[in-house]
Amino acid sequence: MLRSDPSNPLILRNYGKFLHEVEGDAKRAEECYSRAILASPNDGDVLSLYGKLVWETHRDEDRADAYLQRAVEASPDDCYVLGSYASFLWDAEEDDDEEEATSAAPPLVEAF
């Protein structure tokens, strides 16, 4: 289907989701999501999926947050979009807490 309609945002989004969640192919999923966003820049679902992928694969908090915020703005009543953003915020805060704990921990001293 993608070959017959390579710029269809629904097909791109669904194939990207398949690649990401079933095949584990983040690189190709990212490509599909990017193309879907270009074709339909106000699709909250694909913005949310892309933001989630960016966070999972690159741990780029600022970039993921930007896509997820755009998703919420585009689809403020979509519970899946809102849930994805809430999950990201929770996960990002946990990462920040872990980084703070690691940087604040005193160096270990070996006993001889």
N, C-alpha and C positions, 0 to 999 in steps of 0.2 A: 504494500500500500504506500509506503514511503517513497518508493521509486516513482509511482504514478502521480504522487502529489507531494513533492519534497518540501514545500513550504507550508503545509497544513499544520497549524499550531497544535491541534488536538492529537494528531498522529505523532508529531514530534514529542509532545509531552508524554503521551502514553508509552512510546517506544523508549524514551529516556528513562521513565520510571521502571520499565522492564529491565533495561540494561543495568540500572543502579541496584534495584532490589533483588532481581532474580539472577542475573548474570554476574553481578559484582564488577561491572566494567564502568568505573567512575569516569574515566576519560571520555568514552563515547557518550555516556549519559550527559556529561557536562556540555558536550557539543550539541546534542539534541535539545537540551534545555535552553542553551544560548540561542539557537536558531528559533525555537518556539517563542522566546521572549522578543526577539526581533520581529517576528510575524504578528505577535499579539502582546504588546508591552504592558497592557493592563489586566492580564490574566493572573489573578491572585494565586491560583493553584500552582501554576508553573513557576511563578516568582518564589513561592514558598518552597517548592521542591528544590529549586536551584539553590536557594539560601541554605537549606538543610544539607545539600550536597557539598557546598562550599565549606560549611562548618565541619562536616565529617571528614572531608579529604584534605583540606588545607589548614584547618583550625584558624582561619582568618576571621576573627571576631567582627571587625569593622565591616568588612565586605558582606559577610553573612547577615549581619544586623541590618545593613542597608537594604538588601533584597527582601528580608523578612518584613521590615517596616513598610516597604513598597507593597508587599503582598497584603498586609493588613489594611493599608489605605485603599487598595483596589477592591478588596473583598472583606469589609469590616463585619459582615454578618456570617461569614463562613467559619463554622466551628473547627474545621480541620486546619485552616490557615491560622486561626487564633491559637489552636493547640500546638501547632508547630512552632509558633513564635514563643509561646510560653515554655515549651520544652527547651528551646534554644537558650532562652534567658536563664533557665534553671541550670542547664549544663555549663553555660559560659561562666556563671557565678561560681559553680563548683570548681571549674578550672582555675579561676582567679584565686579562690581560697587555697587551692593546692599549691599554686605558685607562691603565694604569700607565706604559707607554712614552710615550704622548702627554703625560701630565701631567708626566713627568720630563724631557722633551726641552727643551733651552734654546730660547728664542725665536730665530727666524731674524733675522739682521741683513742688511739690503740693503747691497751695496757700491755706492758712488757713484763 
